Amino acid sequence: NLKPGGKVHCFGKRDHSIKRNPNIPVVVRGWLYKQDSSGMRLWKRKWFVLSDYCLFYYKGEFTSIIPPLVV
């Protein structure tokens, strides 16, 4: 999936949109499971990237190449 759609959860804040700076080094990246927001207690596999004290997530691994919009 190559559409930008990264999201970040800044602790204590919701619906905060920023763009990840591609010049900031990535601390760690990999697959994790995130609980779906539908309330059905489903877990979805997401590609997470930790960078600049923010945890970004994407639908797929290759999406992180494109500077994402984060929430």
SULTA-V879251 format. One record per helix or strand of 2 or more residues. SS is the DSSP state (a for helix, b for strand). FROM is the first residue (numbers start at 0). TO is the last residue. If there is no record, write none. Layout:
ss = [SS/SS]
from = [FROM/FROM]
to = [TO/TO]
This chain:
ss = [b/b/b/b/b/a/b]
from = [6/17/25/42/53/60/68]
to = [7/18/34/50/57/64/69]
